[in-house]
Amino acid sequence: MAVKNRWLALIGLTISVLVIGFDTTILNVAIPTLAADTGASAGELQWIIDSYAVVFASAMLPAGFLGDRFGRRKLLITGLVIFLGGSVIGMLVDTPGALIGARAVMGLGAALILPLTLSIIPTLFKGEEQTKAIAIITVGVSIGLPLGPLVSGWLLDHFWWGSVFVINIPLVAIGIAACALLIPETRDPSSPRVDIISTALGMAGLGALVYGVIEGPSEGWSDPVILGSIVGGLLLLAGLVLREQRQPRPMVDLELLRNPTFRWNTVFLILGTFVFMGLMFVLPQYLQVIQGHDAFGTGVRMMPLVAGMIVVAKIVPPLTLKFGTRPLVVAGLLIMSLAMFLGASTDTGTGYGFTVVWMILTGLGVSLVMVPALDTALGVLPQGKEGTGSGLNTTLRQVGGAIGIALLGSVLNGVFTDRLDTDGLPAQAADAAEESVVAAQAVAARLDLPQLAESAASAFVDGMSTVLLVCGVAGVVAAALAAFKLPDSRETRRTEAKAEEQPRAEVLSDVADGARQ
């Protein structure tokens, strides 16, 4: 494929993955409007958000394998069409149940889009160009997270709530056109047949596990349904592993994890995602509730995070080529940790300028971790296994991120409830206030209790500081682990280059022998 067409194809793929980031956060600021216009209950509102995440995480594992077997371009276009259909449904419906269904459809489409996009990159780009392409895709996915509140805030200010899905339609249409016109079809002819039982075990196990960890902070980890979901999910996944180990050609190729380069880069991608998602969990709430910005203003004020990511993404490819993956990942994790420690020193009187500093540092660190680690992990996948490997990698990151948010959510809720002063409140009002900082401030406004609002803001900032402190410690531990465990990617490249040169040398030797004879 011509160089120009490859980069045009990458633009289309980046636009395609952008909508995944959008739809992870785009509805968060639309909750009050949804509640008023659709009559959704608190539980239904939760599922309007979570149905996307649960289906997204649970369906990714078989997505890469299906792309290897039936064609990566074909399945990617299928995912984009499914996502487009879910967006159109979401735009038109007006009941909570139908909206939950639309979000689930969009989650299924996203589960095909992300791993298959990543699996196509190694077939279009090699070497330093692949690193650049991975950097662009990584920024494309990540930039959608803060852009979600910004875009939805502007749309809600000017149109009806269903308009938050309209933005997906032109973006997905561009992605479909790019895939159909610019991307060659690739597949693995030796890929095994579809194992229905393994597929069911994987999707049901991941779905149950992710549901349990998402709902755990709000329902309580000792809730029988939550415990049953988590334990059941783990048992189903254990059954999947046992079944796949007995298959001559497994659908979920766990052997890929035996490669230390793939395994350890995937581990640090998960840990980097954990730290980044910890920030994304608390930062929008802090900017909206504590600093008092509206949805659109919150999105605008999160842009320094994106700026830091873009700056580093541009310089990562030559740095990776010169120094290898390990020093960049270690440096990125330490910079992210520094940002988290700075954020943990925030109090209710801290200005936005200080927040900008640690947001930019976070963006720098995220790109230093995610771009080289993802590039190196995908670069060592055997030919024909790009879909299976990217699906496994992406699934582990998504599940790790979901577990991280659930655990950090529990930490935040625990600190907030412990620090919130509800003395003298009626029992019902106290229970309502302890649900969240938003609920506490609503109770304070209704009862005209400014001291409760102040206590809620202080308690939330204390909880946020604890979450960021945990993320910072996790980053330091991960950096130390990376320094000792992460293989030198430069050595891996040299080994691969020798392996490629060996057959050529043998052929030249045979030709020379033949000439002498």
C-alpha positions as CSV (number, residue, x, y, z in Angstrom):
1,M,0.0,0.0,0.0
2,A,1.2,3.5,-0.8
3,V,2.6,5.5,2.1
4,K,0.0,8.2,1.6
5,N,-2.8,5.7,1.7
6,R,-1.5,4.1,4.8
7,W,-1.4,7.4,6.7
8,L,-4.9,8.2,5.4
9,A,-6.1,4.9,6.6
10,L,-4.5,5.6,10.0
11,I,-6.5,8.9,10.2
12,G,-9.7,7.0,9.6
13,L,-8.8,4.4,12.2
14,T,-8.0,7.1,14.7
15,I,-11.3,8.8,14.2
16,S,-12.9,5.4,14.7
17,V,-11.3,4.8,18.1
18,L,-12.0,8.4,19.1
19,V,-15.7,7.6,19.5
20,I,-14.8,4.8,22.0
21,G,-13.2,7.4,24.3
22,F,-16.2,9.7,23.7
23,D,-18.8,7.2,24.7
24,T,-16.9,6.1,27.8
25,T,-17.6,9.5,29.4
26,I,-20.0,11.4,27.2
27,L,-23.1,10.4,29.2
28,N,-21.7,11.2,32.6
29,V,-22.7,14.9,32.5
30,A,-26.1,14.1,30.8
31,I,-27.4,12.1,33.8
32,P,-29.6,14.9,35.3
33,T,-31.1,15.6,31.9
34,L,-31.7,11.9,31.3
35,A,-33.4,11.5,34.6
36,A,-35.7,14.4,33.9
37,D,-36.6,13.5,30.3
38,T,-36.8,9.7,30.5
39,G,-38.0,9.2,34.1
40,A,-35.1,6.8,34.7
41,S,-34.6,5.6,38.2
42,A,-31.2,5.6,39.9
43,G,-30.6,2.0,39.0
44,E,-31.6,2.5,35.4
45,L,-29.2,5.6,35.2
46,Q,-26.4,3.4,36.5
47,W,-27.1,0.8,33.8
48,I,-27.3,3.3,31.1
49,I,-23.6,4.1,31.9
50,D,-22.5,0.6,32.9
51,S,-24.1,-1.5,30.1
52,Y,-21.6,0.0,27.6
53,A,-18.6,-0.9,29.9
54,V,-19.7,-4.4,30.7
55,V,-20.4,-5.5,27.1
56,F,-17.3,-3.7,25.9
57,A,-15.0,-5.6,28.3
58,S,-16.7,-9.0,28.0
59,A,-16.8,-9.1,24.2
60,M,-13.3,-8.0,23.4
61,L,-11.6,-11.4,24.1
62,P,-13.1,-13.3,21.1
63,A,-13.1,-10.2,18.9
64,G,-9.4,-10.4,18.0
65,F,-9.6,-14.2,17.3
66,L,-12.6,-13.7,15.0
67,G,-10.6,-11.0,13.1
68,D,-7.7,-13.4,12.6
69,R,-10.1,-16.1,11.3
70,F,-12.6,-14.3,9.2
71,G,-10.7,-11.1,8.2
72,R,-9.6,-8.2,10.3
73,R,-10.9,-5.5,8.0
74,K,-14.3,-7.3,7.6
75,L,-14.8,-7.6,11.4
76,L,-13.6,-4.0,12.0
77,I,-16.2,-2.7,9.5
78,T,-18.8,-5.0,11.2
79,G,-17.9,-3.4,14.6
80,L,-18.2,0.1,13.2
81,V,-21.6,-0.7,11.6
82,I,-22.8,-2.1,15.0
83,F,-21.6,1.0,16.8
84,L,-23.3,3.2,14.2
85,G,-26.6,1.2,14.7
86,G,-26.4,1.6,18.5
87,S,-25.8,5.4,18.1
88,V,-28.8,5.8,15.9
89,I,-31.0,3.8,18.3
90,G,-29.7,5.9,21.2
91,M,-30.5,9.1,19.4
92,L,-34.1,8.1,18.7
93,V,-35.3,6.2,21.8
94,D,-37.0,7.9,24.8
95,T,-37.2,5.1,27.4
96,P,-34.6,3.9,29.9
97,G,-34.8,0.3,28.8
98,A,-34.3,1.1,25.1
99,L,-31.4,3.4,25.9
100,I,-29.7,0.6,28.0
101,G,-30.1,-1.7,25.0
102,A,-28.6,0.9,22.7
103,R,-25.6,1.4,24.9
104,A,-25.1,-2.4,25.1
105,V,-25.1,-2.5,21.3
106,M,-22.5,0.3,21.2
107,G,-20.4,-1.6,23.7
108,L,-20.5,-4.7,21.4
109,G,-19.3,-2.5,18.5
110,A,-16.6,-0.9,20.5
111,A,-15.4,-4.4,21.6
112,L,-14.7,-5.2,17.9
113,I,-13.3,-1.8,17.0
114,L,-10.5,-1.3,19.5
115,P,-8.6,-4.7,19.3
116,L,-9.1,-5.0,15.6
117,T,-7.8,-1.5,15.0
118,L,-4.7,-2.3,17.0
119,S,-4.3,-5.6,15.2
120,I,-4.3,-3.9,11.8
121,I,-1.5,-1.4,12.7
122,P,1.4,-4.0,12.5
123,T,0.1,-5.1,9.1
124,L,0.3,-1.5,7.8
125,F,3.4,-0.1,9.5
126,K,6.8,-1.5,10.6
127,G,9.6,-0.2,12.8
128,E,9.6,3.4,13.7
129,E,6.5,4.1,11.6
130,Q,4.6,1.5,13.7
131,T,5.6,3.3,16.9
132,K,4.3,6.6,15.4
133,A,1.1,4.9,14.4
134,I,0.6,3.4,17.9
135,A,1.3,6.9,19.4
136,I,-1.4,8.4,17.2
137,I,-4.0,5.7,18.0
138,T,-3.2,5.9,21.8
139,V,-3.8,9.7,21.8
140,G,-6.9,9.1,19.7
141,V,-8.4,6.8,22.3
142,S,-7.3,8.8,25.3
143,I,-8.3,12.2,24.0
144,G,-11.9,11.0,23.7
145,L,-12.1,10.7,27.5
146,P,-11.9,14.4,28.4
147,L,-13.5,15.4,25.2
148,G,-16.6,13.4,26.1
149,P,-17.8,15.9,28.8
150,L,-16.8,18.9,26.7
151,V,-18.7,17.7,23.6
152,S,-21.8,16.5,25.5
153,G,-21.8,19.7,27.6
154,W,-22.0,21.8,24.5
155,L,-24.6,19.6,22.8
156,L,-26.8,19.6,26.0
157,D,-26.6,23.3,26.1
158,H,-27.9,23.7,22.6
159,F,-29.9,20.5,21.7
160,W,-31.9,17.6,23.2
161,W,-30.1,14.8,25.2
162,G,-30.2,12.4,22.3
163,S,-27.9,14.7,20.4
164,V,-24.9,13.3,22.4
165,F,-25.1,10.3,20.1
166,V,-25.3,12.3,16.9
167,I,-21.6,13.1,17.0
168,N,-20.8,9.4,16.5
169,I,-22.5,9.1,13.2
170,P,-20.2,11.2,11.0
171,L,-17.1,9.9,12.8
172,V,-18.1,6.3,12.4
173,A,-19.1,6.8,8.8
174,I,-15.5,8.2,8.1
175,G,-14.1,5.1,9.8
176,I,-16.1,2.8,7.7
177,A,-15.1,4.6,4.4
178,A,-11.4,4.5,5.4
179,C,-11.6,0.8,6.2
180,A,-13.4,-0.1,3.0
181,L,-11.3,2.0,0.7
182,L,-7.8,2.1,2.2
183,I,-7.1,-1.0,4.4
184,P,-6.2,-4.4,2.8
185,E,-7.8,-7.5,4.2
186,T,-5.6,-9.7,6.4
187,R,-6.3,-13.0,8.2
188,D,-4.7,-16.1,9.5
189,P,-5.6,-19.0,7.3
190,S,-4.5,-21.5,10.0
191,S,-6.6,-19.9,12.7
192,P,-8.7,-22.6,14.6
193,R,-12.5,-22.9,14.2
194,V,-14.8,-20.9,16.5
195,D,-15.2,-22.7,19.8
196,I,-18.7,-21.8,21.0
197,I,-18.2,-23.1,24.5
198,S,-14.9,-21.1,25.0
199,T,-16.5,-18.0,23.5
200,A,-19.5,-18.3,25.9
201,L,-17.2,-19.0,28.9
202,G,-15.0,-16.0,28.1
203,M,-17.9,-13.5,27.5
204,A,-20.0,-14.7,30.5
205,G,-17.0,-14.8,32.8
206,L,-15.7,-11.4,31.9
207,G,-19.2,-9.9,31.9
208,A,-19.9,-11.3,35.4
209,L,-16.6,-10.2,36.8
210,V,-16.8,-6.6,35.3
211,Y,-20.4,-6.3,36.5
212,G,-19.3,-7.3,40.0
213,V,-16.4,-4.9,40.2
214,I,-18.4,-2.0,38.7
215,E,-21.3,-2.4,41.1
216,G,-19.3,-3.3,44.1
217,P,-18.5,0.2,45.4
218,S,-22.2,1.2,45.3
219,E,-23.8,-2.1,46.4
220,G,-21.2,-3.2,48.9
221,W,-18.6,-5.9,48.4
222,S,-20.4,-8.2,50.8
223,D,-23.7,-8.1,48.8
224,P,-24.6,-11.6,47.8
225,V,-25.2,-10.6,44.2
226,I,-21.9,-8.8,43.9
227,L,-20.0,-11.7,45.6
228,G,-21.8,-14.3,43.4
229,S,-21.0,-12.3,40.3
230,I,-17.3,-11.9,41.0
231,V,-16.8,-15.5,42.2
232,G,-18.9,-16.8,39.3
233,G,-17.0,-14.8,36.8
234,L,-13.7,-16.0,38.1
235,L,-14.9,-19.6,38.0
236,L,-16.1,-19.2,34.4
237,L,-12.7,-17.7,33.4
238,A,-10.9,-20.5,35.2
239,G,-13.0,-23.0,33.2
240,L,-12.0,-21.1,30.0
241,V,-8.3,-21.4,30.8
242,L,-8.6,-25.2,31.6
243,R,-10.5,-25.8,28.4
244,E,-8.1,-23.8,26.2
245,Q,-5.1,-25.7,27.7
246,R,-6.6,-28.9,26.4
247,Q,-7.2,-27.6,22.9
248,P,-4.6,-28.4,20.2
249,R,-5.4,-25.0,18.6
250,P,-6.8,-22.8,21.4
251,M,-9.0,-19.8,20.5
252,V,-7.6,-17.7,23.4
253,D,-3.9,-18.1,22.9
254,L,-2.6,-17.9,26.4
255,E,0.8,-19.1,25.1
256,L,1.4,-15.5,24.0
257,L,1.8,-14.6,27.7
258,R,4.9,-16.9,27.8
259,N,6.7,-14.4,25.7
260,P,8.3,-12.1,28.4
261,T,8.2,-9.0,26.2
262,F,4.5,-9.4,25.4
263,R,3.7,-10.4,29.0
264,W,5.6,-7.6,30.9
265,N,4.6,-4.8,28.5
266,T,1.0,-5.9,28.9
267,V,1.4,-5.8,32.7
268,F,2.7,-2.3,32.7
269,L,0.0,-1.2,30.3
270,I,-2.5,-2.5,32.9
271,L,-0.8,-0.7,35.7
272,G,-0.5,2.5,33.6
273,T,-4.2,2.3,32.9
274,F,-5.0,1.8,36.6
275,V,-3.2,5.0,37.5
276,F,-4.7,7.0,34.6
277,M,-8.2,5.8,35.2
278,G,-7.8,6.7,38.9
279,L,-7.3,10.3,37.8
280,M,-10.1,10.2,35.2
281,F,-12.4,8.9,38.0
282,V,-11.9,11.9,40.3
283,L,-10.8,14.8,38.2
284,P,-14.1,15.6,36.4
285,Q,-15.9,15.5,39.7
286,Y,-13.4,17.8,41.3
287,L,-13.6,20.3,38.5
288,Q,-17.4,20.3,38.4
289,V,-18.4,19.9,42.1
290,I,-15.5,21.5,44.0
291,Q,-14.4,24.2,41.6
292,G,-17.9,24.8,40.3
293,H,-17.5,24.5,36.5
294,D,-20.3,23.3,34.2
295,A,-19.9,20.3,32.0
296,F,-18.5,22.2,29.0
297,G,-16.1,24.2,31.3
298,T,-14.9,21.0,32.8
299,G,-14.1,19.5,29.5
300,V,-12.2,22.7,28.5
301,R,-10.2,22.6,31.7
302,M,-9.2,19.0,31.2
303,M,-7.4,19.9,27.9
304,P,-4.0,20.4,29.5
305,L,-4.0,16.6,30.2
306,V,-4.4,16.0,26.4
307,A,-1.8,18.6,25.6
308,G,0.8,16.7,27.7
309,M,-0.1,13.4,26.0
310,I,0.2,14.9,22.5
311,V,3.6,16.6,23.2
312,V,5.2,13.3,24.3
313,A,3.5,11.1,21.7
314,K,5.3,13.1,19.0
315,I,8.8,12.5,20.5
316,V,8.3,8.9,21.8
317,P,9.1,7.1,18.5
318,P,12.7,8.4,18.2
319,L,13.3,8.0,21.9
320,T,12.1,4.4,21.8
321,L,14.4,3.6,18.9
322,K,17.4,5.1,20.7
323,F,16.8,4.1,24.3
324,G,14.4,1.2,24.1
325,T,11.1,0.7,25.9
326,R,12.2,0.1,29.5
327,P,13.7,3.5,30.4
328,L,10.7,5.3,28.9
329,V,8.2,3.2,30.8
330,V,10.1,3.6,34.0
331,A,10.3,7.4,33.5
332,G,6.6,7.6,32.5
333,L,5.5,5.8,35.6
334,L,7.6,8.0,37.9
335,I,6.3,11.1,36.2
336,M,2.7,9.9,36.6
337,S,3.5,9.1,40.3
338,L,4.9,12.6,40.8
339,A,1.7,14.1,39.3
340,M,-0.5,11.9,41.6
341,F,1.5,13.0,44.6
342,L,1.1,16.7,43.6
343,G,-2.6,16.2,43.1
344,A,-2.9,14.5,46.5
345,S,-1.7,17.8,48.1
346,T,-4.8,19.6,46.8
347,D,-7.2,21.1,49.2
348,T,-10.6,23.0,48.8
349,G,-8.8,26.3,48.4
350,T,-6.3,25.1,45.7
351,G,-6.6,27.1,42.4
352,Y,-6.9,25.7,38.9
353,G,-3.4,26.8,38.0
354,F,-1.9,24.1,40.3
355,T,-4.3,21.5,38.8
356,V,-2.9,22.4,35.4
357,V,0.6,21.5,36.5
358,W,-0.2,18.0,37.6
359,M,-2.6,17.4,34.7
360,I,0.2,18.2,32.2
361,L,2.6,15.9,34.1
362,T,0.1,13.1,34.0
363,G,-0.3,13.5,30.2
364,L,3.4,13.3,29.8
365,G,3.7,10.2,31.9
366,V,0.8,8.5,30.2
367,S,2.3,8.8,26.8
368,L,5.7,7.7,27.9
369,V,4.2,4.5,29.4
370,M,1.4,3.6,27.0
371,V,2.9,4.3,23.6
372,P,6.2,2.4,23.8
373,A,4.7,-0.5,25.9
374,L,1.8,-1.0,23.5
375,D,4.1,-0.7,20.4
376,T,6.5,-3.3,21.8
377,A,3.8,-5.7,22.9
378,L,2.2,-5.7,19.5
379,G,5.5,-5.8,17.7
380,V,6.4,-9.2,19.1
381,L,3.2,-10.9,18.1
382,P,3.7,-13.7,15.6
383,Q,2.5,-13.1,12.1
384,G,-1.2,-14.1,11.9
385,K,-1.7,-13.6,15.6
386,E,-2.2,-9.9,15.5
387,G,-5.9,-10.1,16.2
388,T,-5.7,-12.7,19.0
389,G,-2.8,-10.9,20.7
390,S,-4.3,-7.4,20.5
391,G,-7.6,-8.8,21.7
392,L,-6.0,-10.4,24.7
393,N,-3.9,-7.3,25.5
394,T,-6.9,-4.9,25.2
395,T,-9.1,-7.2,27.3
396,L,-6.6,-7.4,30.1
397,R,-6.2,-3.6,30.1
398,Q,-10.0,-2.9,30.0
399,V,-10.7,-5.4,32.9
400,G,-7.7,-4.0,34.8
401,G,-9.1,-0.5,34.4
402,A,-12.5,-1.5,35.5
403,I,-11.2,-3.2,38.6
404,G,-9.0,-0.2,39.3
405,I,-11.9,2.2,39.1
406,A,-14.0,-0.1,41.4
407,L,-11.3,-0.3,44.0
408,L,-10.5,3.4,43.9
409,G,-14.2,4.2,44.0
410,S,-14.5,2.2,47.2
411,V,-11.5,4.1,48.7
412,L,-13.1,7.5,47.7
413,N,-16.5,6.5,49.1
414,G,-15.0,5.2,52.3
415,V,-13.0,8.3,53.0
416,F,-15.9,10.6,52.0
417,T,-18.4,8.9,54.3
418,D,-16.0,8.8,57.2
419,R,-15.1,12.5,56.9
420,L,-18.6,13.9,56.1
421,D,-20.1,15.6,59.1
422,T,-23.8,14.7,59.3
423,D,-24.3,15.4,63.0
424,G,-27.7,16.8,63.7
425,L,-29.2,15.8,60.4
426,P,-32.4,13.6,60.2
427,A,-31.5,10.0,59.5
428,Q,-33.0,10.1,56.0
429,A,-31.2,13.3,55.0
430,A,-27.9,11.9,56.4
431,D,-28.2,8.7,54.4
432,A,-28.9,10.7,51.3
433,A,-25.9,13.0,51.9
434,E,-23.5,10.1,52.3
435,E,-24.3,8.7,48.8
436,S,-22.0,11.2,47.0
437,V,-20.7,14.8,47.2
438,V,-23.4,15.8,44.7
439,A,-26.1,14.3,46.8
440,A,-24.6,16.0,50.0
441,Q,-24.6,19.4,48.3
442,A,-28.2,18.9,47.1
443,V,-29.2,18.1,50.7
444,A,-27.3,21.1,51.9
445,A,-29.1,23.4,49.4
446,R,-32.5,22.0,50.2
447,L,-32.0,22.4,54.0
448,D,-30.0,25.6,53.8
449,L,-27.0,24.1,55.5
450,P,-23.8,25.8,54.2
451,Q,-21.7,23.9,56.8
452,L,-22.8,20.6,55.3
453,A,-21.8,21.8,51.8
454,E,-18.4,22.8,53.1
455,S,-18.0,19.5,54.9
456,A,-19.0,17.6,51.7
457,A,-16.4,19.5,49.7
458,S,-13.7,18.9,52.2
459,A,-14.6,15.2,52.6
460,F,-14.5,14.7,48.8
461,V,-11.1,16.4,48.4
462,D,-9.8,14.2,51.3
463,G,-11.1,11.2,49.4
464,M,-9.6,12.4,46.1
465,S,-6.2,13.0,47.8
466,T,-6.3,9.4,49.1
467,V,-7.1,8.0,45.7
468,L,-4.3,9.9,44.1
469,L,-1.9,8.9,46.8
470,V,-2.8,5.2,46.2
471,C,-2.2,5.8,42.4
472,G,1.1,7.5,43.1
473,V,2.3,4.6,45.3
474,A,1.1,2.1,42.7
475,G,3.1,4.0,40.0
476,V,6.3,3.9,42.1
477,V,6.0,0.2,42.7
478,A,5.3,-0.4,39.0
479,A,8.3,1.7,38.0
480,A,10.6,-0.4,40.3
481,L,9.1,-3.6,38.9
482,A,9.6,-2.3,35.3
483,A,13.2,-1.5,36.0
484,F,14.0,-5.1,36.8
485,K,11.5,-7.1,34.8
486,L,10.8,-5.3,31.5
487,P,13.0,-6.8,28.7
488,D,15.2,-4.5,26.6
489,S,13.2,-3.9,23.4
490,R,16.4,-3.0,21.5
491,E,17.8,-6.5,22.2
492,T,14.5,-8.0,21.0
493,R,14.7,-6.0,17.8
494,R,18.3,-7.2,17.2
495,T,17.3,-10.8,17.8
496,E,14.4,-10.5,15.3
497,A,16.7,-8.8,12.8
498,K,19.2,-11.7,13.0
499,A,16.4,-14.2,12.7
500,E,15.2,-12.5,9.5
501,E,18.7,-12.3,8.1
502,Q,19.5,-16.0,8.8
503,P,17.3,-17.4,6.0
504,R,18.7,-14.9,3.6
505,A,22.3,-15.9,4.5
506,E,21.4,-19.6,4.1
507,V,19.9,-18.9,0.6
508,L,23.0,-16.9,-0.4
509,S,25.3,-19.7,0.8
510,D,23.3,-22.3,-1.1
511,V,23.5,-20.2,-4.3
512,A,27.3,-19.8,-3.8
513,D,27.8,-23.5,-3.3
514,G,25.8,-24.2,-6.4
515,A,27.9,-21.8,-8.4
516,R,31.1,-23.4,-7.2
517,Q,29.8,-26.9,-8.1
